[in-house]
Amino acid sequence: MKSSIRIIVLAIVAMIIALPASAQFRFGIKAGVALNSLHFSSDYLENLNSDNRAGFTGGLMAEFTLPVIGLGLDASLMYVHRSAEEAVDTDDAEGEVSFAKRDYIEIPINVKYKFSIPAISSIVAPYVFTGPSIAFLVSDSKDIYKKCDFAWNVGAGVELVRHLQVSASYGFGITKLVAERDANVKNRYWTLTAAYLF
């Protein structure tokens, strides 16, 4: 797993270094809503379910885009508040509900492709993106979660009047969230964001 993450990071750094001087660089602010659930794939936790709970995210974003072909990279530095509702169904605690709240500093890095539509691309430009994300835990309501979480994001969005980007993405947790050996708990989350680029 560690070698795969290193390869991904090295590939992204190589792409950034290879960007030509003509590439467009923009930065801006980004905010949105994070809908999070926990994915359990362990017999140890077979009676524990998790439903989506809304959190929030906000931070800074930078974007590099190659002219004409529409291919580029974006990276963000985001504060993310995640909350998941956990329901336990056992003989002793039927339907008992608790909330797992976590705060992260997250760094998603995406390869992005913008579609150029003649005549309207200066007003509306749809795009798709995918890439890794690393999140560092800064607070934990249950004190059981690991300090670092890796995920892979896929998403789509639209750029309006060359400055406002509205997007939706889904994140697949790669690493286990808790250190307990038998508990294979991973993040699954939707993120809806709006960014204004200068």
N, C-alpha and C positions, 0 to 999 in steps of 0.2 A: 504493500500500500504506500509506504514512504517513498519508494523508488518511482511509483507512478505519479505521485504528487510532484516530485522533483522534476520529472520529465515535462509535466504540464507547465510548471513555472518557468523552466528553461526555454520551452518553446515560445511562451508568451513574451519573455524578455528578448529573445531573438527577433520576434516579429516587431517589437517596438524599436529595436536598434535599426532594423532594416527599413523602417518607414522613410520615404524620401522627404527631402526638404519641402516639397510642394504639398505635403499632406496638411490638411486643415486640423488645427488644434483649437478646441473650445473647452470651456469649463463652466460650471454652474451649480445651482442648488437643486436638491431632489428630496421629495417627501412622499409618503404614502401610507398604505395600510398593509399589514402583514397578517395573513390568516394561517395559523399554525395548528397542526395536529402531530401527535407522536405515533410512530409506526412500531408495533411490537411483533417480533417474529421469534417467539420463544415459548415453550411449554410452561416455563416458570411463571410467565405473565399472561397465560391464556385467558384469564378472567378479567383482565384489565383492558378497558377500551378508552379511546381518546377521540373527542370531537373537536372540530375546528373552533378556535377562539380568535378574536380579533386583537391585534396589537398595532404598533405603529413603527414607522421608520423615518429617518431624516438624516441628511448629510450633504456631502459635496460629491460632484461628479466631474470627470474629465473624459473627453472624446477625441480620438484621432481618426480622421477619415481620409482615404485616398480619393483624390478627385477623379471624376469620370466613372470609375468602376464601382464606387459605392461601398467598398469593403473597408472595414476599420476595426478599431478596438475601443471599448470604453471601460473605465475603472471607476469605482466609487469607494468612498470612505463613509460608512453609514452607522448610525446608532440604531439598533433594532430591539424593540421590546416584544418578546414572544410570550404567549400565554396559551396553555393547552388545558382543556377540561378532561379530567381522568375520572372514569366511573368504575367502581369495583363491584362485581357481582359475586358474592360468596354467601354461604349460609349465615355467617356472622355479620356481614355488612352488605346487605342487598341494596344496590343503587347508591352506595355512598359516593359522594362526589368531592373531589379536591381539585385545586388549580395549581399547575406547574408554571410559575412565572420566571422568566429568564431575560436578562439584558445582555446584549452583545455589542461589540464593535466589529462590524462585518466589512470585508473587502471583496466584493464581487468583481471579476475581470471577465469581460465578454468579447468574443469575436462577433461583429455586427455587420449585417449586409442591408443596405438601403436600396430599395427599388426605385429606379428613376423612371417616372411616368412623364412622357413629353407633355408640355403645356401646363401641367399642374404640379410638377415636382417642387416648385418654389412655394406652393401653398400646402400641399399634402404629399408626404413621402412615407409610405409604410416601410417597416423594417422587421427583421428577425434577428435573434441573437442567441448565443449559447456560450457557456463557460463555467469555470470553477469559482467557488466562493470559499473563503476561510473566515470563520467567525471566532472571536476571542470573548470568552465569558467574563463579564464584569460584575454581575450579581445573580443570585440564585436563591429563590424562595425556599427550596428544599435542601440545599447544600449537598446534592448528590450528583450533579452533572460535571462532566469533564470540562477542562478549561479551554479546549479548542475543538471546533467542529468544522468538518469539510463537507461541502455539498456541490452538486452540479445543477446549474440552472438552464432552463430553456424558456424562451419567451418570444413575444411579438409586440409591436407597438406602431405608433404613427407619429411622425413629426409634422407639426403645424407651423406654418409661416416661418420656417427655418430656425425657430428658437424653442418652441414648446414641444416636449416629447412626453407622450402618455403611453405607458406600457403595462403589460401583465406578464408575469413569469411564474414558473413552477419549479421548486427546488427539491431535488432528491438527496436526502442525507446519505453520505458515504460512510462516515465513521459512526461508531457507537456513541451515544450521548452519555451513558453512565458507565462507571468503572466496574460495576458488579459483573462477574464472569458470565452468569446465566441470563442476564438481562440484555437482550439484543434490541435496544431502543434506538430508533433513528428519527430524525426530523423529516417532516413532509410539510411544505408550505407554499401558499400562493402569495405573491407580492404584487400589489397594484400601486404604481407610482406615477408621479408627474414631475418632470424636470424642466427647468428653464436654463438654457445655455446662452452664454454671452458671446 
